[in-house]
Amino acid sequence: MVDQDEAAELVAANHALRRSLARVTNAEELWPFVVDTLTESAQAIAATSAAIFLFDDQSNQMRTAIVLEDGRTVDFFKEDRFVELREPFEVGHSSIWQELVTTKTYQWRDLTDETKLSCKWLIPWYRRLGLKGVLALPLIFNARPIGLAVYGCRRSEPPPYSRLEFLENLIHEAAVAIQLLKISHRAEDVERVRGEMRAAGEVHESVAQSLAAISMHLAGAQSCLKSDPEKAATAIEKARELARLGIQLVRRTTLVLRPSQSQEMPPSQTLVDFMRDAVRERGLICDFREIGQIPRTIEPETEKGLLQISREAVGNALQHGQPRRLEAVLTWYADRVKLEITDDGPGFDLSRSEQNGEGYGIKGMRECVKERGGALDIVSHTGQGTRVCATLPILNV
C-alpha cells in the first residue's frame, strides 16, 4: 500500500518530470537546463552536493563539468575545498564505473567504510564536506555511457526507491540535453565546413572565368600587336586588371578559409604572444596563467572572441592608464571558457562611465560576448585598477 504522503510525493515527482520533458524539448539554452536538472534532482534526495562528470572515450578519462553545493554552482577552480575535482581522472580500472556501465543503473556507497571505496583519492573531499554516503548514476545515451552524476549525502542510508526512480528519469533527460548540445555543436561545424566549401567552389569558378577572360584578351592583343599597338595595349591592360582582381579574390578567400590558429597553436599561446608584444615597448610586467584542460576542438569564433577581448582590455589599460603589471588568467570549464585580465592602473568610476556613455573598447567587448552568447563583467574603482572578466560558452568534451 502507498500511503497518502508517498502518493503526494509521487504525484509531485511526476509533475516535475513532465516539466523537465517540456523544457528539454523547448530549451534554447541546453546547458542551463542540465544545471537546473542536477539542482532539482539533488533537492529530491536531500543531497548537499552534486556533480556531473563527462566521459571522454578516447582518453578513457572523466572531466568535471558541474559542481553544486547546497543548491549553488561552485567554481571548483577557485575553491580549494574542491581541489580533487580539477584534473581529469582515469576510470578504466574503477570498480564502481564498471558496475555503472554494466548495470546502467544507480550505485550507492557508504562512505563511512573506506575499505570498500574504489576512488580513494576522493576521500579527502568526502571528509571535507562531511559526506557519509554517495549516490552515482551513469549518464547513458543510445546505450553508451557519456558521463556520470554523483550526489553526496550527509547520511549513510540510501534514499527511498521512489525517489531513486524519479532521479534516474531526471538524469536521463540531462544526458539527452548534453548529447543534443554536442550534436548542435557538430552541426555548426558541418555548416561552417559546407560554407567554406561553397566559398572555395565560388572562388574556383571565378578564377577559372578570370583566366579564360585573360587568355582571350591576350590572344586579341597578340593578333593586333603590330597592326594596332594601341588596341593591343588596351587589351593587355584589361588582362592585367583581371589578373589583379583575381589575385585579390584568392587572397581574401584564403584569409576566410585559413585554418584557425587553434589548429597550429593553442589559444593560450596566441594570447601570450599578443600580450607580450603589446607590453614589450612599455617595459610592463605581464603574467599569464592557464587553468583546466583545453578541449580537443575549439570553435574559431570562440578563439577570435578571446583574442578580440584581450586586445580591447589590454588596449584600454595601456591607453587610459599607466599600469605597471598586467595579469591574464584563462580558465577552461566543461561548458565555458573564462578570460580574466587585471591591471594595477588608476582604474575609473564605472558608474560615471556608464552614465556618460561607454567608450568604444568596452562597447566592443560587450558586443563580442553578446554575439557569442557569453557574459562580460567589468570591475573598476578609482585608484584600484581594473578587472575584465569575459565568459564564452563551449562544451569541453
DAHUCOR-V842288 format. One record per residue. N is the residue number from 1. RES is the residue in one letter. PSI is psi in radians with two decimals (none if undefined). Layout:
BEGIN
N_RES_PSI / N_RES_PSI
END
This chain:
BEGIN
1_M_2.43 / 2_V_2.11 / 3_D_3.01 / 4_Q_-0.72 / 5_D_-0.74 / 6_E_-0.65 / 7_A_-0.75 / 8_A_-0.65 / 9_E_-0.72 / 10_L_-0.66 / 11_V_-0.78 / 12_A_-0.69 / 13_A_-0.69 / 14_N_-0.76 / 15_H_-0.72 / 16_A_-0.70 / 17_L_-0.69 / 18_R_-0.72 / 19_R_-0.69 / 20_S_-0.79 / 21_L_-0.71 / 22_A_-0.68 / 23_R_-0.75 / 24_V_-0.45 / 25_T_-0.63 / 26_N_-0.03 / 27_A_2.22 / 28_E_-0.57 / 29_E_1.81 / 30_L_-0.59 / 31_W_-0.77 / 32_P_-0.59 / 33_F_-0.73 / 34_V_-0.77 / 35_V_-0.77 / 36_D_-0.67 / 37_T_-0.74 / 38_L_-0.70 / 39_T_-0.82 / 40_E_-0.69 / 41_S_-0.61 / 42_A_-0.71 / 43_Q_-0.58 / 44_A_-0.50 / 45_I_0.26 / 46_A_0.68 / 47_A_2.35 / 48_T_-0.36 / 49_S_2.73 / 50_A_2.70 / 51_A_2.65 / 52_I_2.29 / 53_F_2.40 / 54_L_2.38 / 55_F_2.27 / 56_D_1.84 / 57_D_-0.30 / 58_Q_-0.72 / 59_S_-0.14 / 60_N_0.65 / 61_Q_2.75 / 62_M_2.47 / 63_R_2.40 / 64_T_2.24 / 65_A_-0.89 / 66_I_2.48 / 67_V_2.27 / 68_L_2.54 / 69_E_2.13 / 70_D_0.71 / 71_G_0.02 / 72_R_2.60 / 73_T_2.35 / 74_V_2.33 / 75_D_1.62 / 76_F_-0.21 / 77_F_-0.34 / 78_K_-0.50 / 79_E_2.03 / 80_D_-0.33 / 81_R_-0.24 / 82_F_0.47 / 83_V_-0.55 / 84_E_-0.29 / 85_L_0.03 / 86_R_-0.62 / 87_E_2.59 / 88_P_2.64 / 89_F_2.57 / 90_E_2.50 / 91_V_0.01 / 92_G_-0.62 / 93_H_0.20 / 94_S_2.18 / 95_S_-0.69 / 96_I_-0.63 / 97_W_-0.73 / 98_Q_-0.70 / 99_E_-0.75 / 100_L_-0.75 / 101_V_-0.65 / 102_T_-0.84 / 103_T_-0.42 / 104_K_0.55 / 105_T_-3.12 / 106_Y_2.75 / 107_Q_2.34 / 108_W_2.40 / 109_R_2.30 / 110_D_1.97 / 111_L_-0.12 / 112_T_-0.31 / 113_D_1.65 / 114_E_-0.35 / 115_T_-0.37 / 116_K_0.07 / 117_L_2.33 / 118_S_-0.61 / 119_C_1.26 / 120_K_-0.41 / 121_W_-0.25 / 122_L_-0.13 / 123_I_-0.77 / 124_P_-0.65 / 125_W_-0.78 / 126_Y_-0.82 / 127_R_-0.69 / 128_R_-0.65 / 129_L_0.02 / 130_G_0.59 / 131_L_2.46 / 132_K_-0.26 / 133_G_2.61 / 134_V_2.41 / 135_L_2.26 / 136_A_2.34 / 137_L_2.33 / 138_P_2.51 / 139_L_1.97 / 140_I_2.32 / 141_F_2.18 / 142_N_0.77 / 143_A_0.30 / 144_R_2.33 / 145_P_2.28 / 146_I_-0.07 / 147_G_-2.89 / 148_L_2.36 / 149_A_2.30 / 150_V_2.37 / 151_Y_2.25 / 152_G_2.30 / 153_C_2.67 / 154_R_0.54 / 155_R_2.72 / 156_S_-0.07 / 157_E_2.44 / 158_P_2.73 / 159_P_2.81 / 160_P_2.67 / 161_Y_-0.67 / 162_S_-0.65 / 163_R_-0.66 / 164_L_-0.66 / 165_E_-0.74 / 166_F_-0.71 / 167_L_-0.76 / 168_E_-0.69 / 169_N_-0.73 / 170_L_-0.78 / 171_I_-0.56 / 172_H_-0.70 / 173_E_-0.63 / 174_A_-0.71 / 175_A_-0.72 / 176_V_-0.76 / 177_A_-0.73 / 178_I_-0.75 / 179_Q_-0.67 / 180_L_-0.66 / 181_L_-0.74 / 182_K_-0.79 / 183_I_-0.71 / 184_S_-0.64 / 185_H_-0.72 / 186_R_-0.67 / 187_A_-0.68 / 188_E_-0.69 / 189_D_-0.76 / 190_V_-0.76 / 191_E_-0.67 / 192_R_-0.74 / 193_V_-0.72 / 194_R_-0.72 / 195_G_-0.71 / 196_E_-0.66 / 197_M_-0.69 / 198_R_-0.76 / 199_A_-0.74 / 200_A_-0.70 / 201_G_-0.73 / 202_E_-0.70 / 203_V_-0.77 / 204_H_-0.79 / 205_E_-0.75 / 206_S_-0.75 / 207_V_-0.71 / 208_A_-0.75 / 209_Q_-0.70 / 210_S_-0.75 / 211_L_-0.70 / 212_A_-0.72 / 213_A_-0.70 / 214_I_-0.80 / 215_S_-0.72 / 216_M_-0.80 / 217_H_-0.70 / 218_L_-0.65 / 219_A_-0.73 / 220_G_-0.69 / 221_A_-0.70 / 222_Q_-0.66 / 223_S_-0.45 / 224_C_0.35 / 225_L_-0.69 / 226_K_-0.70 / 227_S_-0.61 / 228_D_1.36 / 229_P_-0.61 / 230_E_-0.78 / 231_K_-0.69 / 232_A_-0.74 / 233_A_-0.67 / 234_T_-0.75 / 235_A_-0.72 / 236_I_-0.69 / 237_E_-0.70 / 238_K_-0.70 / 239_A_-0.73 / 240_R_-0.70 / 241_E_-0.73 / 242_L_-0.70 / 243_A_-0.73 / 244_R_-0.79 / 245_L_-0.68 / 246_G_-0.73 / 247_I_-0.74 / 248_Q_-0.73 / 249_L_-0.79 / 250_V_-0.72 / 251_R_-0.75 / 252_R_-0.75 / 253_T_-0.58 / 254_T_-0.65 / 255_L_-0.68 / 256_V_-0.72 / 257_L_-0.13 / 258_R_2.35 / 259_P_2.55 / 260_S_2.75 / 261_Q_-0.33 / 262_S_-0.40 / 263_Q_-0.38 / 264_E_-0.67 / 265_M_2.68 / 266_P_2.68 / 267_P_-0.59 / 268_S_-0.70 / 269_Q_-0.66 / 270_T_-0.77 / 271_L_-0.71 / 272_V_-0.80 / 273_D_-0.74 / 274_F_-0.85 / 275_M_-0.67 / 276_R_-0.77 / 277_D_-0.64 / 278_A_-0.59 / 279_V_-0.09 / 280_R_-0.85 / 281_E_-0.39 / 282_R_-0.14 / 283_G_0.54 / 284_L_2.74 / 285_I_2.25 / 286_C_2.09 / 287_D_2.43 / 288_F_2.31 / 289_R_2.53 / 290_E_2.30 / 291_I_2.43 / 292_G_-3.13 / 293_Q_2.27 / 294_I_2.35 / 295_P_2.77 / 296_R_-0.67 / 297_T_2.47 / 298_I_2.26 / 299_E_2.34 / 300_P_-0.64 / 301_E_-0.58 / 302_T_-0.77 / 303_E_-0.73 / 304_K_-0.69 / 305_G_-0.76 / 306_L_-0.75 / 307_L_-0.69 / 308_Q_-0.76 / 309_I_-0.70 / 310_S_-0.77 / 311_R_-0.78 / 312_E_-0.79 / 313_A_-0.83 / 314_V_-0.71 / 315_G_-0.75 / 316_N_-0.76 / 317_A_-0.75 / 318_L_-0.57 / 319_Q_-0.71 / 320_H_-0.15 / 321_G_-3.13 / 322_Q_1.14 / 323_P_2.63 / 324_R_-0.35 / 325_R_2.45 / 326_L_2.41 / 327_E_2.30 / 328_A_2.36 / 329_V_2.15 / 330_L_2.05 / 331_T_2.16 / 332_W_2.07 / 333_Y_-3.12 / 334_A_-0.60 / 335_D_-0.07 / 336_R_2.83 / 337_V_2.38 / 338_K_2.24 / 339_L_2.13 / 340_E_2.19 / 341_I_2.13 / 342_T_2.42 / 343_D_2.78 / 344_D_0.53 / 345_G_-2.94 / 346_P_-0.25 / 347_G_-3.07 / 348_F_2.92 / 349_D_1.82 / 350_L_-0.68 / 351_S_-0.69 / 352_R_-0.64 / 353_S_-0.72 / 354_E_-0.63 / 355_Q_-0.68 / 356_N_-0.09 / 357_G_2.15 / 358_E_2.64 / 359_G_3.03 / 360_Y_-0.57 / 361_G_-0.87 / 362_I_-0.73 / 363_K_-0.73 / 364_G_-0.71 / 365_M_-0.74 / 366_R_-0.75 / 367_E_-0.67 / 368_C_-0.85 / 369_V_-0.56 / 370_K_-0.75 / 371_E_-0.48 / 372_R_0.17 / 373_G_0.46 / 374_G_-2.79 / 375_A_2.59 / 376_L_2.33 / 377_D_2.16 / 378_I_2.18 / 379_V_2.14 / 380_S_2.46 / 381_H_2.53 / 382_T_2.17 / 383_G_0.05 / 384_Q_0.23 / 385_G_-3.04 / 386_T_2.46 / 387_R_2.17 / 388_V_2.17 / 389_C_1.99 / 390_A_2.36 / 391_T_2.22 / 392_L_2.45 / 393_P_2.46 / 394_I_-3.11 / 395_L_1.81 / 396_N_1.33 / 397_V_none
END
